[in-house]
Amino acid sequence: MIKQKERIIYLDFYKGIGIILMIMGHIGFGDLFDHFIHGFHMPIFFYISGYLYAQKDVEIISIRSYVMRRVNTLVIPYLFWGISLFGVRCFMYEINIEPLRHLFWDNTTGLAFGCSLWFITALLIAEITHLFIDKKVRNEYARGITILSIVIIGHLVSLQKEMVIPFACKQAFVGVGFIYAGVMTKRKENTELFQRIKALKIWEKVFIGIGISCTIMLNGYVNMRINMYGIIPLFWTNAIVAAICGLYLFQYIEKYIYKFKILEVIKNIGKNSIVYLALNEFMIFIQNEYIYVWKTQNMFEKILIKLVILVGTLMILYLCSYILNNIKKKIVLKK
């Protein structure tokens, strides 16, 4: 019997916040909000993946077993949700195989009910690429240069808009850099630099947060899915500093999570992030199309409707994840 890995609470909470920001971006809370969250909210998921990877002993990680495990946790959900949403779309409208073709090729566009699933294949490719480099390139400096080279290639091919590389490989090459940043944060967390960052006073952390928020807004529009990064060095600075600040913030918040129900709910969103990632745009579509159909020019009413859609989406997906987890438990118990 395989021992269930112990979850890291503050990382689940961190992912939960990232998922909520993603859903808010899909609902649409204005251009300024969209500009702000895209400066960091997708990079942090790659960063968290790297931080989690660094918890393991690299010497005992087999590339084959790692790939098989990620096929089970990423590829199977990708195919299940992608094909299921395609079937729902065909049922609601007409049979059109175009979304299915995109699912098995250029999945950053043209999928049924949004394109959130691109992230799953990008994460898988980025994780396997990083694992291979981490296992095969033993010298730390050579490893860093190799990662940097892949990131540069990712940005260069991203400039070739007409070049289609399947399964969000362009985004994966860029994401490798954020995985590496998460790995190095964990491996170097006891060094003087990171200890000094953790020891910063609350007003110093707020000051850094305000500063990064300003530089995110000063940068051009960022969107990893469509290969837009604004000023690339500024994008990397913003995303990595924001990721590190978020990590230490949620480490601090962890002790309060079980004291407040809402914080525990956010933690559970992060724990079941794949379900929220796969289904959020479908749930938003259903509410926009069939429930909240009235139009209004009043700004307050617009914001209120969007908040209702946000809460509705989170509640429905919370129920979906609860049902799926119970089904999974029954299947495991039967085995």
N, C-alpha and C positions, 0 to 999 in steps of 0.2 A: 504493500500500500504506500503510495506517494504522500509524503507529508505536505500538508497545505502550507504555503508560504505565509508568513505573518505580514500583514499589511502595515504600511507606514502611514499613520493617520494624517499627518500634516501634508503629505504628498497627495493623498486622496482629496483633501480639502483644497489644495492648490489646483489640482485638475478640475475640481468642481467649479471653482471660480472661473477658470479658463473656459469651461463648457458654457456657463451662464453668459459670459461675455460674447462667446461665439453665437449663441442663440439670439442675444440682443442685437448683434450685428446683422443676423439674417432677418430679423423682424424689421430692423431699420429705425434707429433712434436718432437719425440726423447725420449729416455729413461730418460734423466735427467729432462726434462720438465714434463714427466708423473709422475716421482717420486715426484717432487716438488708439483704439484697441488693436488695429491692424499693425501698429508699430511693434507689438510684442506678443499678442495672444496666441498665435500659432507657433512661433519659435519656442515658447515656454514648454509646449508638449514634447518637442524633441529634447529640450534641456532636461526635463524631468525624466525622460527615458534614459538619458545618459547617467543621471544621478543614481537612478535605480540600478543600472548596469554595474556601476562602480561599487555597489554594496556586495557584489559577488566576488569570489576568488577566481580570477581570470584563468588560473592554471588548471582548474578542474572543469572549466566550461568547454564542452565539445561543440564545435561548429555545427555538426550534424544534428545533435540533440537540441541545440538552441534554435536552429532553423525549424525543426519539426515542432517544437513547442510554439513558436511564433506562427507557424502555419495553422495550428489549432486555435490560437487566440486572436489571430488577425485575418488570415486568408479565409477561413471558414465563415466567420461573421461577414466579411466583405462580400463573399459570393451569396450567402443566404439573404442578407438585406438588399443587396443590389438586384438580385433576381426577383425577390419578393416585391420590391417596389416597382420593378418593371412589369410584373404581373398585374399589380393593382392599377398601374397606369393604363395598361391595355384593356382592363375591365372597365375602367371609368370612361375611356375615350375610344380609340381605335387601335388595332394592332399595328405597331410601328417598331421595327427592330433596331432603329437608330440608337436608342438609349442602351440597348444590349450590346451593340457594337462598341459604343464608347466605354462600357463597363470593362470590356476586354481589350481596350487599346488606350485611347486618349481620354482618361477618366476625369480630367480637370474641367470638362465641359460636356454638355449634352446628355447627362444622366437623367433618370426619372426623378422628378421632384428634388431638384438641387444637386449640387456636386460635392457634398461634404465627404463622400467616401474616398475622394482622392487622397486624403490624409493617411488612410490606412495603408495603402500601397507605398506611399512616400515614406512612411515611418518604417515599414518592413524593410524596404531596400536600404534606407539609411542605417538601420540597426545592423543588418547583415554586413554591409560595407564596413561599418566601424568595427564590428567584431572581427572580421577578417584581418583588418589592419592591426588591431590591438593584439591579435594572436601571432601574426607573422612578423610585424616590425617591432622588434624588442627594444631598440634604442628610443628613448623618450623624445629626443630632439628630431630624429628621423621620422618618428610617428607623427609628431606635430606638423612637420613639413609636408608629409604625405596627405594629411587631413586638409591642410591649407591648399594644397594643389587641387584636391577634389572640389573644394569649395569654389575656388577660382574657376575651374572648369564648369561648375554648376552655374555660376553667374555669366560666364561667356556664352554658354549654350542658351541661357535664358534670354539673351539679347537677340537670338535668332528666332523671332516669333513664328516664322513659317515652318520651322523645324519641329516636327512632332515626334517626341520620344515617349513611348508608352508608359503607363502606370505611374505618372508623375515623377519620372526619374530626374528631371531638372530640379524639381523642388527637393527631392531626396538628397541630391548632391550638396545642396545648400544646407539641408537639415543635418547632414553628417557633422558639420561644424558646431552646431548647437548641441548635438549629442556629446561631442568631445568636450565642449565647455562644461556640460553637466558632469561628465566623468572627472574632469580636472578639479571641479569645485569640491567633489566628494573626496578625491584622493589627496587634495592639498588643504583640506579644511582645518587641519591642525597647525598649519603654517602661521607665521606671525601676521601676514597680510589678511587672511580670512578671519583670524581671531580678532584683529582690530576692527574689521567690518562688523562682526557680530557684536562687538562691545560698544558700537556707536550709540550715543544717547538718542532718545526718541526724536528730539528736535533736529538732530543731524540727519536722521533717516528721512524725516519729513522733508527737509531741505533738499536732499538728494532726489526724493520722489518728485518734488515740484520741478526740479531742474531737468530730470529726464522727461517729464511730461511736456515741458516747454520744447525740448529738442526733438521730441517725437512730432510735435505740431509744426516745428520749423522744417522738418524733413519733408520730402515729397510724399505722395500717396504710396503706401506699402500694401501689397497683397500677394502673399506667397503663391496662392493658387494660380494667379495669372502672371506670375513672374515680374512683379513690380516691386522695386526696392528703394526707390528714391535715390538719395546719395548713399551709396553702398557702405562706406566706412561709418557713416552716421547711423545707418540702419543697424549695423552690427553692435555698435556701442550702445545704442538705445536698448536693443533687445537683450543683450547679455547683462547689462547693469539692471534692467527691470527684472530679469529672471532671477538674478542673485538676490535682489532686494525682496522679491516675492517669496523666495525660499526661506529667508531668515524671518520675514514677517510671519509666515504661517507656522514656522517652528515655534515662534513665541505664542501664537494664538492657540496652538494645539491643546494646551492645558485647559482652555475654556470650552472646547468643542462639545464635551458631554454635559456641560452645564447649561447650554442653550440649545433647544430643539432645532432651531433654524440652522445652526452651525453643523449639527449632526446630519441634517437633510442635505446640506451642501457637500458634506463628506461622502454621503452615499451617492450623490450625483457623480462625483469623481470616481468612485469605486466602479460604477456601471457606465463609464463614459462612452463606451462603444455604442450602446443602445441610444443614448442621447445624440451622439454624432450621426448615427445612421438615420434616425427617424425625425429629428427636429424640424427639418425643412418640410417634410410631409405634413406634420402636425400644424405647422404655421400656415401652410397652403390650405388645409381643410378649414381652419378657423377663418382665414381671410376670405375664402371662396364661398363658404356656406353658412357661417355663423355671424361674423361681424361684417355684414355686407353694406351697411350704410356708409355714406360718404359725409365728411364734415370738413369745413375749413377752419374750425376753431382749434387753435394749437393745444389748448388744455384737453379738449375731447380727444384729439389725435393721440396725445401722450397716454391718456387714460386707456384708450382702446389697445394701444401697444402693450401697456403694462398688464392688461387683462389677458392678452394673447400670450405674453411671457409666462404669467402664472399658470394659465391653462395648459400650455405646452409642458411646463415642468411637472405639473400634477399628473398629466396623462402619461408622460414618460416615466415618472416615478412608479406609477401603477404597473406599467409595462415591464419595467426592470424587476419589480417585486414578483410578478407572475413568472417571468422567465427564470429568475433565481430559484423559485420554488420548484419549477419543472426540472431544472438542472440538478437540484438536490435529490429529487426523487429518482432521477436516472442514475446518479452516482450511488445511491443507497441500494438500488436494484442490482448494480454490478457487484 
